[in-house]
Amino acid sequence: MRQPYGRNCSAKKSFTSDINQNAMRLVHPADSPWNPPVVTCSAVKNTGIDAIWSQVLKHRARFEPTGWFEQHRRAQMVRWMWDLVNEYIDRLLHGKPEIRAISTRVESAVRSGSMTAADGAETVLRAIGLGEAAPS
């Protein structure tokens, strides 16, 4: 069987791991209490899976006692709620031709300066049946 990366697969794996570790330093917050390691594995060769699972367990042991997981789960639920609200409103705005027409007309009026953003928002919200907008 031909090796996918040639004869020097180990060196390329190490090089790729180094690149990924450097990328993690760039995207991971410096003030985080956890520095995620880059761990290589191969499901085909069944190697490295234990090392990955070990890191999962270390991460859990580090954060579970602090309540971090529960706190983040609750924050995720709030974000999910707002995503669902926004998705519903988006479906209302784009699902009915009459509401889409009102939205287009109002957007043009706001863009031209003949209507304020607050008045435009209130007009669109009324069109989709949500009543008056909250005061700005």
N, C-alpha and C positions, 0 to 999 in steps of 0.2 A: 504494500500500500504506500502510495506517495505521500510524504509529509506535506501539509498545506503551506508551511512557511519555509520549506527547504531544510537543509541540514542543521542550521543554527537556530532551531526553534526556541531553545532555552534563552539565548541572548535576546531574541526578539520579544519573548514574553516578559523578560526583565525590563527591557526598554519601554514596552507598552505599559507595564506596571508603574514605572517611574513617571511617565507622561500623565497617567491617570492620577497619581498621587499629587503631582504638581497642580493639576486641574482642580483637585479637591481643595487644595490650599486657597485657590483663587475664589471658589464659589462658596466655601463654607465660612460662616461667620467666625471671626477671630475670637470673639468673646464666648463662644460655645463651650460648655463643659465637656463636650465629647468631640474627639478628633477622629472621624471615621477613617479606618485604615482601608487601603486598597488591597484586596485579597483576590488572588487568581484561583480559578477553578476550571474544571472541565467535566461536564456531565458525560461526555463521550468516553473519556478515560477514567471517569469516576475518581478524580483527584481534586483535593482542595475543598470538598464539601464540608468536611469536619471543621476546617479552619473558618469557613464562613459561619457555620452554626455556632461555633465557639464565640465569634464576635457578636452574633445576635444575642447569645446568653449574657455576655459581658455588658452589652448595651442595656439589656433589660434589668440586670442586677444593679446597674448604676442608676437608672432612672425610676424604676418601679417604686422603690421605697419613698421617693421624694414627692410622689403624686403627679409627676410630670406627665405620664401617659394619660391619666384621667383628665388633667387640665387641658392637654392638647386635644384629646378626643372631644371634649365639650366645645372647644373652640372650632373644631372641624364640623361639629353638628350645627353650630350657629352659621358658619359659612355655607354649609349645605342648605340650610333653611333659606338663606338669602339667594343662593343660586336657584333654588326652586321657585321662589317668588319672582325673581328676574326672568326666569325662563317662561313662567306663566304670563307675565306682562308682555314679554316679547311675542309669545304666541298670539295674544290678544291684538297687539299692534299690527302684526303682519298677517294674521289669519283672516281678517275680514276686510274686504275691499273698501267699505265705507270708512272704516277706522284708518286704514292705510292712506286713504285720500285726505282725511283730516290731518293726519300726522305730516304728510308731505306739504300740505298747504301751510300748516303752522310752522314747520321748519323753515320754509321759505320766508315767512313773515318775520321770524326771529332773525334769520340771516340778513334780511334787508334792513332790519332796525325798526320796522313798523310795529313790532310786538316785542314785549320784554320776555326774557327767558322764563320768569315766574308765571306770566300770563300764558305763555305757550305750554308750559308744563301743566298748568291747571286745565287748559282746554283739552289737551290730550288725555289727561286722567279722567276728566268728565266723559269724554267720548268712549272710554273703555269701561265706564260705570264705576269708577272709584271715587266719585265725588270731588270735593275740594281738596286741593293739595295742602299740605301742612305749611304754616307760615315760614317764610325764609328769613 
